Amino acid sequence: MRNKSKKKQTKESVWDYPRPPRAEYTNKHVKVIAGGEVISESTRTIRVLETSHPPVYYFPPEDVRMDRLTEGERKTLCEWKGCARYYTITVAGKRIENSAWFYSNPWPPYTILQHYIAFYPHLMDSCYVDGELVRPDPNLYYGGWITNDILGPFRRSP
């Protein structure tokens, strides 16, 4: 007899995600740990879904240890969202350069991302979505978060 109390897990194929990407609020419990400290933990994140890429989670700044982040000089341009700026995380006497990013003035329709912060999971000790350990996107440039409910194959290079 099957255990009926198990929650059915819905699988998402990254090839069903839209282009241009969609930004959506989620109440999943999402956590980032760096240098042995919880840097961010939230149930009020926004996830960005783009064709062929694992989701990227953006945290509201109120749920981030901003005392551990220092804005750096690095900037990149996203064809959809605009100019991204980067943070260095300093924790446990260690600096993790350009390990998080944000948009101070994102282009429409991505204005909901303004000042929200995303983290590269491969540069953190660990990241979790609803208690599940995240696997980093194999294409480290995009910073996607892979969980068991996300199906590839994933785009490999920019």
N, CA, C and O atoms as a GROMACS GRO file, in nm:
protein
  632
    1MET      N    1   0.084  -0.118   0.000
    1MET     CA    2   0.000   0.000   0.000
    1MET      C    3   0.089   0.125   0.000
    1MET      O    4   0.187   0.132   0.075
    2ARG      N    5   0.055   0.221  -0.083
    2ARG     CA    6   0.134   0.344  -0.092
    2ARG      C    7   0.101   0.438   0.022
    2ARG      O    8  -0.012   0.443   0.072
    3ASN      N    9   0.203   0.512   0.062
    3ASN     CA   10   0.185   0.612   0.167
    3ASN      C   11   0.118   0.735   0.106
    3ASN      O   12   0.180   0.807   0.028
    4LYS      N   13  -0.007   0.758   0.143
    4LYS     CA   14  -0.083   0.869   0.084
    4LYS      C   15  -0.044   1.003   0.143
    4LYS      O   16  -0.085   1.107   0.090
    5SER      N   17   0.034   1.004   0.251
    5SER     CA   18   0.072   1.131   0.312
    5SER      C   19   0.187   1.199   0.237
    5SER      O   20   0.217   1.316   0.262
    6LYS      N   21   0.250   1.125   0.146
    6LYS     CA   22   0.359   1.186   0.069
    6LYS      C   23   0.302   1.289  -0.027
    6LYS      O   24   0.203   1.266  -0.096
    7LYS      N   25   0.368   1.405  -0.028
    7LYS     CA   26   0.328   1.513  -0.117
    7LYS      C   27   0.380   1.482  -0.257
    7LYS      O   28   0.499   1.453  -0.274
    8LYS      N   29   0.293   1.489  -0.356
    8LYS     CA   30   0.336   1.465  -0.493
    8LYS      C   31   0.422   1.582  -0.540
    8LYS      O   32   0.382   1.698  -0.531
    9GLN      N   33   0.540   1.550  -0.590
    9GLN     CA   34   0.633   1.652  -0.634
    9GLN      C   35   0.611   1.678  -0.783
    9GLN      O   36   0.614   1.586  -0.864
   10THR      N   37   0.590   1.803  -0.818
   10THR     CA   38   0.572   1.842  -0.956
   10THR      C   39   0.707   1.871  -1.017
   10THR      O   40   0.787   1.946  -0.961
   11LYS      N   41   0.733   1.812  -1.132
   11LYS     CA   42   0.859   1.835  -1.203
   11LYS      C   43   0.841   1.949  -1.302
   11LYS      O   44   0.736   1.963  -1.364
   12GLU      N   45   0.946   2.032  -1.315
   12GLU     CA   46   0.945   2.142  -1.410
   12GLU      C   47   1.061   2.125  -1.507
   12GLU      O   48   1.176   2.111  -1.464
   13SER      N   49   1.032   2.127  -1.634
   13SER     CA   50   1.138   2.125  -1.735
   13SER      C   51   1.179   2.268  -1.765
   13SER      O   52   1.095   2.354  -1.790
   14VAL      N   53   1.310   2.292  -1.763
   14VAL     CA   54   1.359   2.426  -1.794
   14VAL      C   55   1.327   2.465  -1.939
   14VAL      O   56   1.332   2.583  -1.975
   15TRP      N   57   1.295   2.367  -2.021
   15TRP     CA   58   1.260   2.396  -2.160
   15TRP      C   59   1.116   2.443  -2.175
   15TRP      O   60   1.075   2.487  -2.282
   16ASP      N   61   1.039   2.434  -2.065
   16ASP     CA   62   0.904   2.490  -2.063
   16ASP      C   63   0.903   2.632  -2.009
   16ASP      O   64   0.799   2.699  -2.014
   17TYR      N   65   1.015   2.680  -1.956
   17TYR     CA   66   1.024   2.817  -1.906
   17TYR      C   67   1.023   2.913  -2.025
   17TYR      O   68   1.066   2.877  -2.134
   18PRO      N   69   0.973   3.035  -2.004
   18PRO     CA   70   0.960   3.130  -2.116
   18PRO      C   71   1.088   3.203  -2.151
   18PRO      O   72   1.184   3.207  -2.073
   19ARG      N   73   1.088   3.261  -2.267
   19ARG     CA   74   1.191   3.355  -2.310
   19ARG      C   75   1.117   3.467  -2.380
   19ARG      O   76   1.052   3.440  -2.481
   20PRO      N   77   1.122   3.591  -2.333
   20PRO     CA   78   1.200   3.637  -2.219
   20PRO      C   79   1.154   3.572  -2.088
   20PRO      O   80   1.044   3.517  -2.079
   21PRO      N   81   1.243   3.579  -1.986
   21PRO     CA   82   1.214   3.510  -1.860
   21PRO      C   83   1.094   3.567  -1.785
   21PRO      O   84   1.050   3.679  -1.809
   22ARG      N   85   1.043   3.485  -1.695
   22ARG     CA   86   0.932   3.525  -1.607
   22ARG      C   87   0.987   3.539  -1.465
   22ARG      O   88   1.064   3.455  -1.420
   23ALA      N   89   0.948   3.644  -1.397
   23ALA     CA   90   0.982   3.663  -1.255
   23ALA      C   91   0.854   3.643  -1.175
   23ALA      O   92   0.751   3.705  -1.203
   24GLU      N   93   0.861   3.555  -1.074
   24GLU     CA   94   0.741   3.526  -0.996
   24GLU      C   95   0.775   3.513  -0.849
   24GLU      O   96   0.881   3.463  -0.811
   25TYR      N   97   0.682   3.561  -0.766
   25TYR     CA   98   0.700   3.546  -0.621
   25TYR      C   99   0.681   3.399  -0.583
   25TYR      O  100   0.602   3.327  -0.645
   26THR      N  101   0.754   3.357  -0.481
   26THR     CA  102   0.738   3.222  -0.429
   26THR      C  103   0.747   3.226  -0.276
   26THR      O  104   0.818   3.309  -0.219
   27ASN      N  105   0.674   3.135  -0.212
   27ASN     CA  106   0.681   3.128  -0.066
   27ASN      C  107   0.763   3.007  -0.021
   27ASN      O  108   0.754   2.966   0.095
   28LYS      N  109   0.842   2.951  -0.111
   28LYS     CA  110   0.930   2.841  -0.072
   28LYS      C  111   1.030   2.892   0.032
   28LYS      O  112   1.068   3.009   0.030
   29HIS      N  113   1.070   2.804   0.122
   29HIS     CA  114   1.169   2.840   0.224
   29HIS      C  115   1.308   2.824   0.160
   29HIS      O  116   1.351   2.713   0.131
   30VAL      N  117   1.376   2.937   0.141
   30VAL     CA  118   1.503   2.938   0.069
   30VAL      C  119   1.610   2.994   0.162
   30VAL      O  120   1.588   3.093   0.232
   31LYS      N  121   1.728   2.927   0.163
   31LYS     CA  122   1.834   2.965   0.257
   31LYS      C  123   1.970   2.958   0.191
   31LYS      O  124   1.996   2.871   0.108
   32VAL      N  125   2.058   3.053   0.230
   32VAL     CA  126   2.195   3.061   0.180
   32VAL      C  127   2.289   3.060   0.300
   32VAL      O  128   2.271   3.137   0.395
   33ILE      N  129   2.391   2.973   0.296
   33ILE     CA  130   2.491   2.965   0.402
   33ILE      C  131   2.629   2.987   0.340
   33ILE      O  132   2.665   2.925   0.241
   34ALA      N  133   2.706   3.078   0.402
   34ALA     CA  134   2.843   3.105   0.358
   34ALA      C  135   2.929   3.124   0.483
   34ALA      O  136   2.887   3.189   0.579
   35GLY      N  137   3.048   3.068   0.481
   35GLY     CA  138   3.138   3.082   0.596
   35GLY      C  139   3.077   3.029   0.724
   35GLY      O  140   3.110   3.077   0.833
   36GLY      N  141   2.988   2.931   0.712
   36GLY     CA  142   2.924   2.873   0.830
   36GLY      C  143   2.810   2.956   0.887
   36GLY      O  144   2.753   2.919   0.989
   37GLU      N  145   2.777   3.068   0.823
   37GLU     CA  146   2.669   3.155   0.871
   37GLU      C  147   2.552   3.158   0.772
   37GLU      O  148   2.572   3.147   0.651
   38VAL      N  149   2.433   3.172   0.826
   38VAL     CA  150   2.317   3.195   0.740
   38VAL      C  151   2.325   3.340   0.692
   38VAL      O  152   2.316   3.433   0.772
   39ILE      N  153   2.343   3.356   0.564
   39ILE     CA  154   2.355   3.489   0.504
   39ILE      C  155   2.217   3.542   0.466
   39ILE      O  156   2.190   3.662   0.473
   40SER      N  157   2.130   3.451   0.424
   40SER     CA  158   1.994   3.491   0.390
   40SER      C  159   1.901   3.372   0.409
   40SER      O  160   1.937   3.257   0.384
   41GLU      N  161   1.781   3.403   0.453
   41GLU     CA  162   1.677   3.302   0.470
   41GLU      C  163   1.543   3.372   0.451
   41GLU      O  164   1.518   3.476   0.512
   42SER      N  165   1.458   3.315   0.367
   42SER     CA  166   1.334   3.385   0.334
   42SER      C  167   1.227   3.291   0.282
   42SER      O  168   1.256   3.184   0.229
   43THR      N  169   1.104   3.333   0.299
   43THR     CA  170   0.989   3.270   0.231
   43THR      C  171   0.922   3.375   0.143
   43THR      O  172   0.805   3.362   0.107
   44ARG      N  173   0.998   3.480   0.108
   44ARG     CA  174   0.945   3.591   0.029
   44ARG      C  175   1.035   3.622  -0.090
   44ARG      O  176   1.060   3.739  -0.120
   45THR      N  177   1.085   3.519  -0.156
   45THR     CA  178   1.177   3.540  -0.266
   45THR      C  179   1.102   3.554  -0.399
   45THR      O  180   0.982   3.528  -0.409
   46ILE      N  181   1.177   3.596  -0.498
   46ILE     CA  182   1.128   3.598  -0.636
   46ILE      C  183   1.217   3.503  -0.714
   46ILE      O  184   1.340   3.510  -0.703
   47ARG      N  185   1.157   3.416  -0.791
   47ARG     CA  186   1.240   3.330  -0.875
   47ARG      C  187   1.222   3.370  -1.020
   47ARG      O  188   1.112   3.402  -1.065
   48VAL      N  189   1.334   3.366  -1.091
   48VAL     CA  190   1.334   3.400  -1.233
   48VAL      C  191   1.351   3.272  -1.312
   48VAL      O  192   1.444   3.194  -1.289
   49LEU      N  193   1.260   3.252  -1.407
   49LEU     CA  194   1.256   3.130  -1.487
   49LEU      C  195   1.280   3.168  -1.632
   49LEU      O  196   1.206   3.247  -1.691
   50GLU      N  197   1.386   3.112  -1.690
   50GLU     CA  198   1.422   3.141  -1.829
   50GLU      C  199   1.452   3.012  -1.903
   50GLU      O  200   1.517   2.923  -1.849
   51THR      N  201   1.404   3.003  -2.025
   51THR     CA  202   1.424   2.884  -2.108
   51THR      C  203   1.567   2.833  -2.096
   51THR      O  204   1.663   2.908  -2.114
   52SER      N  205   1.580   2.706  -2.067
   52SER     CA  206   1.705   2.628  -2.062
   52SER      C  207   1.790   2.653  -1.938
   52SER      O  208   1.899   2.596  -1.927
   53HIS      N  209   1.744   2.737  -1.844
   53HIS     CA  210   1.822   2.767  -1.724
   53HIS      C  211   1.746   2.726  -1.598
   53HIS      O  212   1.625   2.742  -1.591
   54PRO      N  213   1.819   2.673  -1.498
   54PRO     CA  214   1.753   2.649  -1.369
   54PRO      C  215   1.710   2.782  -1.307
   54PRO      O  216   1.766   2.887  -1.340
   55PRO      N  217   1.611   2.780  -1.217
   55PRO     CA  218   1.564   2.904  -1.154
   55PRO      C  219   1.676   2.974  -1.077
   55PRO      O  220   1.769   2.912  -1.026
   56VAL      N  221   1.664   3.106  -1.071
   56VAL     CA  222   1.750   3.188  -0.986
   56VAL      C  223   1.658   3.253  -0.884
   56VAL      O  224   1.554   3.309  -0.919
   57TYR      N  225   1.697   3.245  -0.756
   57TYR     CA  226   1.618   3.302  -0.647
   57TYR      C  227   1.676   3.437  -0.607
   57TYR      O  228   1.796   3.451  -0.587
   58TYR      N  229   1.588   3.537  -0.594
   58TYR     CA  230   1.625   3.671  -0.551
   58TYR      C  231   1.561   3.697  -0.415
   58TYR      O  232   1.441   3.676  -0.397
   59PHE      N  233   1.641   3.742  -0.319
   59PHE     CA  234   1.598   3.762  -0.181
   59PHE      C  235   1.570   3.909  -0.154
   59PHE      O  236   1.644   3.996  -0.200
   60PRO      N  237   1.464   3.938  -0.078
   60PRO     CA  238   1.443   4.077  -0.039
   60PRO      C  239   1.557   4.119   0.055
   60PRO      O  240   1.599   4.041   0.140
   61PRO      N  241   1.608   4.242   0.040
   61PRO     CA  242   1.722   4.284   0.122
   61PRO      C  243   1.695   4.275   0.272
   61PRO      O  244   1.789   4.258   0.350
   62GLU      N  245   1.569   4.286   0.313
   62GLU     CA  246   1.534   4.275   0.456
   62GLU      C  247   1.565   4.137   0.511
   62GLU      O  248   1.579   4.121   0.632
   63ASP      N  249   1.576   4.037   0.424
   63ASP     CA  250   1.603   3.900   0.466
   63ASP      C  251   1.747   3.859   0.440
   63ASP      O  252   1.779   3.740   0.442
   64VAL      N  253   1.834   3.956   0.417
   64VAL     CA  254   1.975   3.929   0.388
   64VAL      C  255   2.061   3.996   0.495
   64VAL      O  256   2.031   4.108   0.539
   65ARG      N  257   2.166   3.929   0.535
   65ARG     CA  258   2.264   3.988   0.629
   65ARG      C  259   2.346   4.092   0.553
   65ARG      O  260   2.458   4.065   0.509
   66MET      N  261   2.290   4.210   0.538
   66MET     CA  262   2.355   4.315   0.460
   66MET      C  263   2.486   4.360   0.522
   66MET      O  264   2.571   4.417   0.453
   67ASP      N  265   2.504   4.336   0.652
   67ASP     CA  266   2.631   4.371   0.717
   67ASP      C  267   2.745   4.283   0.668
   67ASP      O  268   2.861   4.312   0.696
   68ARG      N  269   2.715   4.176   0.596
   68ARG     CA  270   2.816   4.086   0.539
   68ARG      C  271   2.844   4.115   0.392
   68ARG      O  272   2.934   4.054   0.333
   69LEU      N  273   2.768   4.206   0.331
   69LEU     CA  274   2.782   4.236   0.189
   69LEU      C  275   2.841   4.375   0.168
   69LEU      O  276   2.806   4.472   0.236
   70THR      N  277   2.931   4.382   0.071
   70THR     CA  278   2.991   4.509   0.030
   70THR      C  279   2.979   4.520  -0.121
   70THR      O  280   3.019   4.430  -0.195
   71GLU      N  281   2.924   4.632  -0.166
   71GLU     CA  282   2.909   4.650  -0.310
   71GLU      C  283   3.046   4.671  -0.374
   71GLU      O  284   3.129   4.748  -0.324
   72GLY      N  285   3.069   4.601  -0.485
   72GLY     CA  286   3.196   4.611  -0.556
   72GLY      C  287   3.184   4.693  -0.682
   72GLY      O  288   3.084   4.762  -0.704
   73GLU      N  289   3.286   4.684  -0.765
   73GLU     CA  290   3.292   4.761  -0.890
   73GLU      C  291   3.233   4.686  -1.009
   73GLU      O  292   3.197   4.748  -1.109
   74ARG      N  293   3.221   4.554  -0.999
   74ARG     CA  294   3.177   4.474  -1.113
   74ARG      C  295   3.034   4.507  -1.154
   74ARG      O  296   2.947   4.527  -1.070
   75LYS      N  297   3.013   4.513  -1.286
   75LYS     CA  298   2.881   4.533  -1.345
   75LYS      C  299   2.870   4.443  -1.468
   75LYS      O  300   2.968   4.423  -1.539
   76THR      N  301   2.752   4.391  -1.491
   76THR     CA  302   2.725   4.316  -1.614
   76THR      C  303   2.590   4.362  -1.667
   76THR      O  304   2.511   4.425  -1.596
   77LEU      N  305   2.564   4.330  -1.792
   77LEU     CA  306   2.439   4.370  -1.854
   77LEU      C  307   2.360   4.247  -1.895
   77LEU      O  308   2.409   4.162  -1.968
   78CYS      N  309   2.237   4.240  -1.848
   78CYS     CA  310   2.143   4.135  -1.889
   78CYS      C  311   2.055   4.194  -1.998
   78CYS      O  312   2.003   4.305  -1.984
   79GLU      N  313   2.038   4.121  -2.105
   79GLU     CA  314   1.957   4.171  -2.216
   79GLU      C  315   1.811   4.195  -2.177
   79GLU      O  316   1.740   4.269  -2.245
   80TRP      N  317   1.766   4.134  -2.069
   80TRP     CA  318   1.626   4.147  -2.027
   80TRP      C  319   1.609   4.241  -1.908
   80TRP      O  320   1.517   4.323  -1.905
   81LYS      N  321   1.700   4.229  -1.810
   81LYS     CA  322   1.679   4.298  -1.682
   81LYS      C  323   1.759   4.427  -1.667
   81LYS      O  324   1.725   4.510  -1.582
   82GLY      N  325   1.863   4.445  -1.745
   82GLY     CA  326   1.943   4.567  -1.735
   82GLY      C  327   2.077   4.543  -1.669
   82GLY      O  328   2.134   4.434  -1.679
   83CYS      N  329   2.127   4.646  -1.601
   83CYS     CA  330   2.261   4.644  -1.542
   83CYS      C  331   2.260   4.580  -1.402
   83CYS      O  332   2.190   4.626  -1.312
   84ALA      N  333   2.338   4.473  -1.387
   84ALA     CA  334   2.353   4.408  -1.257
   84ALA      C  335   2.479   4.460  -1.190
   84ALA      O  336   2.581   4.481  -1.254
   85ARG      N  337   2.470   4.479  -1.060
   85ARG     CA  338   2.585   4.518  -0.979
   85ARG      C  339   2.611   4.402  -0.882
   85ARG      O  340   2.522   4.322  -0.854
   86TYR      N  341   2.734   4.395  -0.830
   86TYR     CA  342   2.775   4.277  -0.753
   86TYR      C  343   2.817   4.312  -0.611
   86TYR      O  344   2.864   4.422  -0.582
   87TYR      N  345   2.799   4.213  -0.524
   87TYR     CA  346   2.842   4.222  -0.386
   87TYR      C  347   2.954   4.122  -0.360
   87TYR      O  348   2.959   4.015  -0.421
   88THR      N  349   3.042   4.159  -0.268
   88THR     CA  350   3.138   4.066  -0.208
   88THR      C  351   3.085   4.033  -0.070
   88THR      O  352   3.044   4.122   0.005
   89ILE      N  353   3.086   3.905  -0.036
   89ILE     CA  354   3.045   3.862   0.098
   89ILE      C  355   3.171   3.846   0.182
   89ILE      O  356   3.267   3.782   0.140
   90THR      N  357   3.170   3.903   0.300
   90THR     CA  358   3.281   3.885   0.394
   90THR      C  359   3.226   3.815   0.518
   90THR      O  360   3.138   3.866   0.587
   91VAL      N  361   3.280   3.697   0.543
   91VAL     CA  362   3.233   3.616   0.656
   91VAL      C  363   3.346   3.524   0.701
   91VAL      O  364   3.420   3.470   0.619
   92ALA      N  365   3.356   3.506   0.831
   92ALA     CA  366   3.458   3.417   0.891
   92ALA      C  367   3.599   3.452   0.841
   92ALA      O  368   3.679   3.362   0.815
   93GLY      N  369   3.627   3.583   0.827
   93GLY     CA  370   3.759   3.626   0.784
   93GLY      C  371   3.790   3.599   0.638
   93GLY      O  372   3.906   3.609   0.596
   94LYS      N  373   3.690   3.565   0.560
   94LYS     CA  374   3.709   3.531   0.418
   94LYS      C  375   3.621   3.621   0.332
   94LYS      O  376   3.506   3.650   0.366
   95ARG      N  377   3.678   3.664   0.219
   95ARG     CA  378   3.603   3.744   0.122
   95ARG      C  379   3.565   3.655   0.003
   95ARG      O  380   3.649   3.586  -0.055
   96ILE      N  381   3.438   3.658  -0.031
   96ILE     CA  382   3.389   3.584  -0.147
   96ILE      C  383   3.349   3.689  -0.250
   96ILE      O  384   3.238   3.742  -0.247
   97GLU      N  385   3.441   3.717  -0.343
   97GLU     CA  386   3.424   3.825  -0.440
   97GLU      C  387   3.311   3.796  -0.538
   97GLU      O  388   3.293   3.684  -0.584
   98ASN      N  389   3.236   3.900  -0.570
   98ASN     CA  390   3.132   3.895  -0.674
   98ASN      C  391   3.044   3.771  -0.660
   98ASN      O  392   3.017   3.701  -0.758
   99SER      N  393   3.000   3.745  -0.538
   99SER     CA  394   2.926   3.623  -0.510
   99SER      C  395   2.774   3.642  -0.506
   99SER      O  396   2.699   3.546  -0.495
  100ALA      N  397   2.730   3.768  -0.514
  100ALA     CA  398   2.588   3.799  -0.516
  100ALA      C  399   2.568   3.918  -0.609
  100ALA      O  400   2.661   3.995  -0.632
  101TRP      N  401   2.448   3.932  -0.662
  101TRP     CA  402   2.422   4.044  -0.752
  101TRP      C  403   2.280   4.096  -0.732
  101TRP      O  404   2.194   4.030  -0.674
  102PHE      N  405   2.260   4.218  -0.784
  102PHE     CA  406   2.129   4.283  -0.773
  102PHE      C  407   2.114   4.384  -0.887
  102PHE      O  408   2.210   4.419  -0.955
  103TYR      N  409   1.991   4.428  -0.905
  103TYR     CA  410   1.959   4.530  -1.005
  103TYR      C  411   1.904   4.652  -0.930
  103TYR      O  412   1.798   4.644  -0.868
  104SER      N  413   1.976   4.763  -0.937
  104SER     CA  414   1.928   4.883  -0.868
  104SER      C  415   1.819   4.954  -0.948
  104SER      O  416   1.737   5.026  -0.892
  105ASN      N  417   1.819   4.934  -1.079
  105ASN     CA  418   1.721   4.999  -1.165
  105ASN      C  419   1.686   4.906  -1.282
  105ASN      O  420   1.717   4.936  -1.397
  106PRO      N  421   1.620   4.792  -1.251
  106PRO     CA  422   1.590   4.695  -1.360
  106PRO      C  423   1.489   4.750  -1.459
  106PRO      O  424   1.404   4.834  -1.426
  107TRP      N  425   1.502   4.700  -1.581
  107TRP     CA  426   1.411   4.741  -1.688
  107TRP      C  427   1.274   4.674  -1.670
  107TRP      O  428   1.266   4.562  -1.619
  108PRO      N  429   1.167   4.741  -1.713
  108PRO     CA  430   1.036   4.677  -1.713
  108PRO      C  431   1.039   4.555  -1.805
  108PRO      O  432   1.107   4.560  -1.907
  109PRO      N  433   0.971   4.449  -1.774
  109PRO     CA  434   0.878   4.430  -1.663
  109PRO      C  435   0.944   4.370  -1.538
  109PRO      O  436   0.876   4.309  -1.456
  110TYR      N  437   1.074   4.386  -1.522
  110TYR     CA  438   1.146   4.322  -1.410
  110TYR      C  439   1.169   4.416  -1.292
  110TYR      O  440   1.255   4.391  -1.209
  111THR      N  441   1.092   4.523  -1.286
  111THR     CA  442   1.110   4.620  -1.177
  111THR      C  443   1.084   4.558  -1.040
  111THR      O  444   1.130   4.613  -0.939
  112ILE      N  445   1.012   4.447  -1.032
  112ILE     CA  446   0.990   4.382  -0.902
  112ILE      C  447   1.121   4.329  -0.843
  112ILE      O  448   1.127   4.300  -0.724
  113LEU      N  449   1.224   4.315  -0.925
  113LEU     CA  450   1.354   4.266  -0.877
  113LEU      C  451   1.439   4.376  -0.814
  113LEU      O  452   1.546   4.348  -0.759
  114GLN      N  453   1.394   4.500  -0.820
  114GLN     CA  454   1.477   4.611  -0.773
  114GLN      C  455   1.526   4.588  -0.631
  114GLN      O  456   1.447   4.569  -0.538
  115HIS      N  457   1.658   4.589  -0.616
  115HIS     CA  458   1.731   4.572  -0.490
  115HIS      C  459   1.725   4.431  -0.432
  115HIS      O  460   1.791   4.405  -0.331
  116TYR      N  461   1.648   4.340  -0.491
  116TYR     CA  462   1.650   4.201  -0.445
  116TYR      C  463   1.788   4.142  -0.480
  116TYR      O  464   1.851   4.186  -0.576
  117ILE      N  465   1.832   4.045  -0.402
  117ILE     CA  466   1.970   3.995  -0.414
  117ILE      C  467   1.970   3.847  -0.447
  117ILE      O  468   1.901   3.768  -0.384
  118ALA      N  469   2.050   3.811  -0.549
  118ALA     CA  470   2.068   3.671  -0.589
  118ALA      C  471   2.210   3.628  -0.552
  118ALA      O  472   2.302   3.710  -0.549
  119PHE      N  473   2.226   3.499  -0.522
  119PHE     CA  474   2.354   3.443  -0.481
  119PHE      C  475   2.396   3.330  -0.575
  119PHE      O  476   2.313   3.252  -0.621
  120TYR      N  477   2.526   3.324  -0.604
  120TYR     CA  478   2.580   3.212  -0.680
  120TYR      C  479   2.594   3.092  -0.587
  120TYR      O  480   2.676   3.095  -0.496
  121PRO      N  481   2.514   2.985  -0.606
  121PRO     CA  482   2.521   2.872  -0.514
  121PRO      C  483   2.657   2.801  -0.512
  121PRO      O  484   2.695   2.745  -0.410
  122HIS      N  485   2.731   2.804  -0.624
  122HIS     CA  486   2.860   2.735  -0.626
  122HIS      C  487   2.966   2.808  -0.542
  122HIS      O  488   3.070   2.750  -0.511
  123LEU      N  489   2.940   2.934  -0.504
  123LEU     CA  490   3.034   3.008  -0.421
  123LEU      C  491   2.996   3.006  -0.273
  123LEU      O  492   3.072   3.053  -0.189
  124MET      N  493   2.880   2.952  -0.241
  124MET     CA  494   2.832   2.943  -0.103
  124MET      C  495   2.869   2.807  -0.044
  124MET      O  496   2.900   2.713  -0.117
  125ASP      N  497   2.865   2.797   0.089
  125ASP     CA  498   2.881   2.665   0.153
  125ASP      C  499   2.769   2.573   0.108
  125ASP      O  500   2.791   2.459   0.069
  126SER      N  501   2.646   2.627   0.114
  126SER     CA  502   2.529   2.550   0.073
  126SER      C  503   2.411   2.644   0.056
  126SER      O  504   2.405   2.752   0.115
  127CYS      N  505   2.317   2.599  -0.025
  127CYS     CA  506   2.190   2.669  -0.047
  127CYS      C  507   2.080   2.564  -0.041
  127CYS      O  508   2.101   2.448  -0.079
  128TYR      N  509   1.963   2.605   0.006
  128TYR     CA  510   1.852   2.512   0.024
  128TYR      C  511   1.722   2.572  -0.027
  128TYR      O  512   1.699   2.692  -0.015
  129VAL      N  513   1.638   2.486  -0.085
  129VAL     CA  514   1.502   2.522  -0.121
  129VAL      C  515   1.411   2.420  -0.053
  129VAL      O  516   1.419   2.300  -0.081
  130ASP      N  517   1.326   2.468   0.036
  130ASP     CA  518   1.238   2.382   0.114
  130ASP      C  519   1.314   2.264   0.177
  130ASP      O  520   1.266   2.151   0.176
  131GLY      N  521   1.432   2.293   0.231
  131GLY     CA  522   1.512   2.192   0.300
  131GLY      C  523   1.598   2.106   0.211
  131GLY      O  524   1.680   2.029   0.261
  132GLU      N  525   1.583   2.116   0.080
  132GLU     CA  526   1.661   2.035  -0.013
  132GLU      C  527   1.790   2.109  -0.052
  132GLU      O  528   1.786   2.226  -0.090
  133LEU      N  529   1.901   2.039  -0.042
  133LEU     CA  530   2.030   2.096  -0.082
  133LEU      C  531   2.030   2.122  -0.232
  133LEU      O  532   1.999   2.034  -0.312
  134VAL      N  533   2.066   2.243  -0.269
  134VAL     CA  534   2.069   2.286  -0.409
  134VAL      C  535   2.198   2.239  -0.476
  134VAL      O  536   2.304   2.238  -0.414
  135ARG      N  537   2.186   2.201  -0.602
  135ARG     CA  538   2.303   2.175  -0.687
  135ARG      C  539   2.320   2.296  -0.778
  135ARG      O  540   2.223   2.340  -0.839
  136PRO      N  541   2.441   2.351  -0.788
  136PRO     CA  542   2.460   2.469  -0.874
  136PRO      C  543   2.442   2.436  -1.021
  136PRO      O  544   2.470   2.325  -1.066
  137ASP      N  545   2.394   2.534  -1.094
  137ASP     CA  546   2.385   2.527  -1.239
  137ASP      C  547   2.524   2.493  -1.294
  137ASP      O  548   2.621   2.558  -1.254
  138PRO      N  549   2.536   2.394  -1.384
  138PRO     CA  550   2.668   2.361  -1.439
  138PRO      C  551   2.730   2.479  -1.516
  138PRO      O  552   2.852   2.487  -1.530
  139ASN      N  553   2.646   2.569  -1.566
  139ASN     CA  554   2.695   2.691  -1.628
  139ASN      C  555   2.703   2.795  -1.516
  139ASN      O  556   2.604   2.862  -1.486
  140LEU      N  557   2.819   2.809  -1.456
  140LEU     CA  558   2.836   2.889  -1.336
  140LEU      C  559   2.806   3.037  -1.357
  140LEU      O  560   2.781   3.109  -1.260
  141TYR      N  561   2.806   3.084  -1.480
  141TYR     CA  562   2.780   3.225  -1.509
  141TYR      C  563   2.639   3.266  -1.467
  141TYR      O  564   2.620   3.378  -1.417
  142TYR      N  565   2.540   3.179  -1.487
  142TYR     CA  566   2.401   3.216  -1.464
  142TYR      C  567   2.354   3.199  -1.320
  142TYR      O  568   2.256   3.263  -1.282
  143GLY      N  569   2.419   3.119  -1.241
  143GLY     CA  570   2.386   3.109  -1.100
  143GLY      C  571   2.254   3.041  -1.068
  143GLY      O  572   2.192   3.072  -0.966
  144GLY      N  573   2.210   2.948  -1.153
  144GLY     CA  574   2.084   2.879  -1.130
  144GLY      C  575   2.092   2.779  -1.015
  144GLY      O  576   2.199   2.732  -0.978
  145TRP      N  577   1.974   2.748  -0.960
  145TRP     CA  578   1.960   2.658  -0.845
  145TRP      C  579   1.885   2.533  -0.891
  145TRP      O  580   1.769   2.541  -0.931
  146ILE      N  581   1.950   2.417  -0.886
  146ILE     CA  582   1.889   2.293  -0.931
  146ILE      C  583   1.845   2.211  -0.810
  146ILE      O  584   1.924   2.183  -0.719
  147THR      N  585   1.718   2.173  -0.811
  147THR     CA  586   1.661   2.083  -0.711
  147THR      C  587   1.602   1.963  -0.785
  147THR      O  588   1.599   1.961  -0.908
  148ASN      N  589   1.555   1.864  -0.710
  148ASN     CA  590   1.505   1.741  -0.772
  148ASN      C  591   1.383   1.763  -0.861
  148ASN      O  592   1.352   1.679  -0.945
  149ASP      N  593   1.313   1.874  -0.842
  149ASP     CA  594   1.194   1.899  -0.924
  149ASP      C  595   1.224   1.978  -1.052
  149ASP      O  596   1.132   2.011  -1.127
  150ILE      N  597   1.352   2.008  -1.078
  150ILE     CA  598   1.392   2.083  -1.197
  150ILE      C  599   1.460   1.987  -1.294
  150ILE      O  600   1.560   1.922  -1.261
  151LEU      N  601   1.405   1.979  -1.415
  151LEU     CA  602   1.458   1.888  -1.516
  151LEU      C  603   1.534   1.962  -1.625
  151LEU      O  604   1.490   2.067  -1.670
  152GLY      N  605   1.648   1.908  -1.666
  152GLY     CA  606   1.728   1.963  -1.774
  152GLY      C  607   1.692   1.894  -1.905
  152GLY      O  608   1.580   1.844  -1.920
  153PRO      N  609   1.785   1.890  -1.998
  153PRO     CA  610   1.924   1.937  -1.986
  153PRO      C  611   1.930   2.089  -1.979
  153PRO      O  612   1.840   2.160  -2.025
  154PHE      N  613   2.040   2.139  -1.918
  154PHE     CA  614   2.059   2.280  -1.897
  154PHE      C  615   2.157   2.337  -1.998
  154PHE      O  616   2.250   2.269  -2.041
  155ARG      N  617   2.134   2.462  -2.037
  155ARG     CA  618   2.226   2.531  -2.125
  155ARG      C  619   2.362   2.539  -2.056
  155ARG      O  620   2.369   2.568  -1.937
  156ARG      N  621   2.470   2.513  -2.129
  156ARG     CA  622   2.603   2.503  -2.070
  156ARG      C  623   2.687   2.628  -2.073
  156ARG      O  624   2.764   2.652  -1.980
  157SER      N  625   2.676   2.709  -2.176
  157SER     CA  626   2.768   2.823  -2.183
  157SER      C  627   2.695   2.945  -2.239
  157SER      O  628   2.600   2.933  -2.316
  158PRO      N  629   2.743   3.066  -2.197
  158PRO     CA  630   2.675   3.187  -2.245
  158PRO      C  631   2.696   3.210  -2.394
  158PRO      O  632   2.646   3.307  -2.449
   0.00000   0.00000   0.00000
